Amino acid sequence: MIASFRAETLKTRKRWANWILFGILMLTLLLFGYILSYVILKHPPRNFESPVPASVLIREVFPENLLANVLSPISTIGAAIMIILGGLSTASEFGWLTVQTILIQKPGRAAVLLGKLANLAVITLLVSVVALGSAALTSYLLVTIDGSSSSWPPASVLLKGFGALWLELAVWTAFGMFLGIAFRSTAAAIGGGLTYLFVLEALIGQLLRETAGIKEILRFLPGVNASAVNASFRLTFRSPNAGTQLVDATRGWITLMIYLVVFTILAIVIFQRRDVGGS
């Protein structure tokens, strides 16, 4: 497993697609989530209308709202990027026909997959650290430039928020990894994952969230439960976009951990039993 982990780490560093995905995530978080939001709210257009004044909304990018502002894009662009990353890590081996070469060497299937899992766990941890750290630095710079004052969340809340960030990134990465092994096709894994995320979770989940029957199904989806966890880290002011969650935060935490375990087990079972040379 150690050798497989080292090999996966090397491949991850050398794959430019991973760095591009990471760059997109950071650009979205820092540029759109912080810098542009600050500029627009600092100098709102004449037709700006909101139940909350711009002078209050601008505090969203200040340190007091660090966790709420970082976790918000994780359910959308962050989830999409981690699905792609997870799919690439497994499906690309089938597309390049390298999985057969790997398995005829010394490591067995379990060792190979555990090495990938360990590598993805480290990646999601590093992404979480860099994302939260960069957001905190940007937030501090903006509140300093603005000349305002803002307090940081308590250390216990920061730790809990970091755990939520890491868990959500890990779940979506494991989902992409599972799809890559199940479909054995990079295009199918990424396409299937993004279709699920943006059609079922985002579109149907928003349009039909109050429909009887469908509402009960939505309570079990990972995105809905992730949103419930994120909503527990509320803005310091009442947001006009805040909606009622279908589940509470505790259930959200438990459901996400179950999904992480289920995706991992399914990936291991399929990889162990399936013909890796099949199309």
Residue pairs with C-beta under 8 A, 6 or more apart in sequence:
1 107
1 111
1 114
1 115
1 118
2 115
3 106
3 107
3 111
3 115
4 107
4 111
4 112
4 114
4 115
4 116
5 114
5 115
5 118
5 119
6 115
7 115
8 89
8 115
8 116
8 118
8 119
9 119
9 122
12 18
12 89
12 119
12 123
15 88
17 88
18 85
18 88
18 123
21 81
21 84
21 85
22 81
22 127
24 77
24 81
25 77
25 78
25 81
25 127
25 131
26 130
26 131
26 134
28 73
28 77
29 70
29 73
29 78
29 131
29 134
29 135
30 134
30 135
30 138
32 73
33 61
33 69
33 70
33 72
33 73
33 135
34 61
34 69
34 135
34 138
34 139
34 142
35 138
35 142
37 58
37 60
37 61
38 58
38 61
38 142
38 146
41 54
41 57
41 58
41 60
41 61
42 54
42 58
42 146
44 54
48 54
50 57
50 240
51 240
52 237
52 238
52 239
52 240
56 237
57 237
58 146
59 65
59 148
59 150
59 235
59 236
59 237
60 68
60 69
60 235
60 239
61 69
61 138
61 139
61 142
61 143
62 139
62 142
62 143
62 146
62 148
62 150
63 136
63 139
63 140
63 143
63 150
63 151
63 152
63 153
64 150
64 151
64 152
64 153
64 236
65 235
65 236
66 132
66 135
66 136
66 139
66 152
66 153
66 158
66 161
67 153
67 157
67 158
67 161
67 164
67 233
68 230
68 233
68 234
68 235
69 135
69 139
70 131
70 132
70 135
70 161
70 165
71 161
71 164
71 165
71 168
71 229
71 230
71 233
72 230
74 165
74 168
74 169
74 226
74 230
75 168
75 223
75 226
75 227
75 230
76 202
78 168
78 169
78 172
79 168
79 172
79 197
79 223
79 226
80 193
80 194
80 197
80 198
82 124
82 127
82 169
82 172
82 173
82 176
83 172
83 173
83 175
83 176
83 179
83 190
83 193
83 194
83 197
84 176
84 190
84 193
84 194
85 120
85 123
85 173
85 176
86 120
86 172
86 173
86 174
86 175
86 176
86 177
86 178
86 179
86 180
87 176
87 177
87 179
87 180
87 186
87 189
87 190
87 193
88 176
88 180
88 186
88 190
89 116
89 119
89 120
89 176
89 177
89 180
90 116
90 176
90 177
90 180
90 181
90 189
90 267
91 179
91 180
91 181
91 183
91 184
91 185
91 186
91 188
91 189
91 190
92 180
92 186
93 99
93 102
94 180
94 184
94 185
94 276
95 185
95 186
99 276
100 276
100 277
102 112
103 109
103 112
103 276
107 115
109 271
109 272
110 268
110 272
112 271
113 267
113 268
113 271
113 272
116 177
117 177
117 264
120 170
120 173
120 174
120 177
121 170
123 173
124 166
124 169
124 170
124 173
125 166
127 169
128 162
128 165
128 166
128 169
129 162
131 165
132 161
132 162
132 165
139 150
143 149
143 150
152 158
153 161
157 233
161 233
164 229
164 230
164 233
164 253
167 229
167 253
167 256
167 257
167 260
168 226
168 229
168 230
168 256
170 260
171 222
171 226
171 256
171 259
171 260
171 263
172 222
174 259
174 260
174 263
174 264
174 267
175 193
175 222
175 259
175 263
176 189
176 190
176 193
177 263
177 267
178 263
178 264
178 266
178 267
178 270
179 188
179 189
179 190
179 192
179 193
180 186
180 189
181 267
181 270
181 271
181 274
182 189
182 266
182 267
182 270
183 189
183 192
184 276
184 278
184 279
197 223
200 221
201 221
201 222
201 223
201 224
202 223
204 214
205 218
205 221
205 223
205 224
208 214
208 215
208 218
209 215
209 218
209 246
215 246
218 224
218 246
219 225
219 246
219 247
220 255
222 255
222 256
222 259
224 245
224 246
224 247
225 247
225 251
225 252
225 255
225 256
225 259
226 252
226 256
227 245
227 252
228 245
228 246
228 247
228 248
228 249
228 251
228 252
229 249
229 252
229 253
229 256
231 242
231 245
231 249
232 249
232 252
234 242
235 242
247 255
